[in-house]
Amino acid sequence: MPIAILLFLLFLITVYFFSSKVSPIPYYPTNSKDIDKIISEMDLKKAKMLIDLGAGDGTVVFAAADQAHKLGLETIFVAVDVNPILAWIMQIRKAFHPHKKYIIILNTDMYLYSFKDLINKYVPSQKNNKIVFYIYISPVYIPRTFEMIKKLKKPTRIVSYFYPIHEAKPKKTTAGIHEIFTYDLN
Ligand SMILES: C[S@@+](CC[C@H](N)C(=O)[O-])C[C@H]1O[C@@H](n2cnc3c(N)ncnc32)[C@H](O)[C@@H]1O
């Protein structure tokens, strides 16, 4: 009987993670084979802050933070996810991460949050202080997300996994299991 309950709970969690009714952008992690290429596109040495919009369980953001830590960088990592279970998993991962003092986990809706305030708090406004956004979201939400990033009016790099931003011209397209699109703004 307890096994049946456990299986039922697992089923509910799976539905919760992958259902588009729960979140219009369901949880699918970035393919692990593409992570090194994605991190290379982030150009962490120039990034003051990296924001993963819809970070899931932190697959990409923690791998990037590993890299920053190895390089002795002080890059701030912001992992945003609307799903409380995924945000909770990321809080646990953060607690054991060597770069943890530079990692911020936000359990919130990315479209309702003021990234301008967050950026102004942590990143001095200088031309060379680049903010990098990582997105792996449904193409339907890309225009809205791109507008939100553009409105910040900050020197920005966007690395988009799987789906291109049709409203902008990529600086580079990298082949992988899925394509990686890199955009520079300002
Ligand atoms: C395709 S997954 C990508 C996960 C992670 N970035 C990765 O590449 O492994 C999209 C994530 O966006 C999150 N999400 C969907 N809508 C969101 C919103 N409005 N604000 C914040 N996160 C959202 C989902 O919960 C899901 O974890």
Ligand as a Chemical Component Dictionary entry (heavy atoms), coordinates in Angstrom:
data_LIG
# 
_chem_comp.id                   LIG 
_chem_comp.type                 NON-POLYMER 
_chem_comp.pdbx_formal_charge   0 
_chem_comp.three_letter_code    LIG 
# 
loop_
_chem_comp_atom.comp_id 
_chem_comp_atom.atom_id 
_chem_comp_atom.alt_atom_id 
_chem_comp_atom.type_symbol 
_chem_comp_atom.charge 
_chem_comp_atom.model_Cartn_x 
_chem_comp_atom.model_Cartn_y 
_chem_comp_atom.model_Cartn_z 
_chem_comp_atom.pdbx_ordinal 
LIG C1  C1  C 0  12.001 24.565 -20.227 1  
LIG S1  S1  S 1  12.237 24.771 -18.471 2  
LIG C2  C2  C 0  13.930 25.290 -18.442 3  
LIG C3  C3  C 0  14.624 24.949 -17.137 4  
LIG C4  C4  C 0  16.085 25.391 -17.041 5  
LIG N1  N1  N 0  16.290 26.771 -17.462 6  
LIG C5  C5  C 0  16.970 24.506 -17.858 7  
LIG O1  O1  O 0  17.354 24.953 -18.949 8  
LIG O2  O2  O -1 17.292 23.386 -17.450 9  
LIG C6  C6  C 0  11.304 26.298 -18.199 10 
LIG C7  C7  C 0  11.150 26.674 -16.729 11 
LIG O3  O3  O 0  10.494 27.942 -16.671 12 
LIG C8  C8  C 0  9.708  27.991 -15.489 13 
LIG N2  N2  N 0  8.701  29.055 -15.654 14 
LIG C9  C9  C 0  7.600  29.032 -16.438 15 
LIG N3  N3  N 0  6.939  30.200 -16.390 16 
LIG C10 C10 C 0  7.647  30.988 -15.534 17 
LIG C11 C11 C 0  7.459  32.312 -15.055 18 
LIG N4  N4  N 0  6.432  33.067 -15.460 19 
LIG N5  N5  N 0  8.365  32.829 -14.189 20 
LIG C12 C12 C 0  9.400  32.061 -13.764 21 
LIG N6  N6  N 0  9.619  30.796 -14.189 22 
LIG C13 C13 C 0  8.769  30.264 -15.064 23 
LIG C14 C14 C 0  9.116  26.595 -15.398 24 
LIG O4  O4  O 0  8.712  26.297 -14.068 25 
LIG C15 C15 C 0  10.309 25.743 -15.887 26 
LIG O5  O5  O 0  11.074 25.285 -14.807 27 
# 
loop_
_chem_comp_bond.comp_id 
_chem_comp_bond.atom_id_1 
_chem_comp_bond.atom_id_2 
_chem_comp_bond.value_order 
_chem_comp_bond.pdbx_ordinal 
LIG C1  S1  SING 1  
LIG S1  C2  SING 2  
LIG S1  C6  SING 3  
LIG C2  C3  SING 4  
LIG C3  C4  SING 5  
LIG C4  N1  SING 6  
LIG C4  C5  SING 7  
LIG C5  O1  DOUB 8  
LIG C5  O2  SING 9  
LIG C6  C7  SING 10 
LIG C7  O3  SING 11 
LIG C7  C15 SING 12 
LIG O3  C8  SING 13 
LIG C8  N2  SING 14 
LIG C8  C14 SING 15 
LIG N2  C9  SING 16 
LIG N2  C13 SING 17 
LIG C9  N3  DOUB 18 
LIG N3  C10 SING 19 
LIG C10 C11 SING 20 
LIG C10 C13 DOUB 21 
LIG C11 N4  SING 22 
LIG C11 N5  DOUB 23 
LIG N5  C12 SING 24 
LIG C12 N6  DOUB 25 
LIG N6  C13 SING 26 
LIG C14 O4  SING 27 
LIG C14 C15 SING 28 
LIG C15 O5  SING 29 
# 
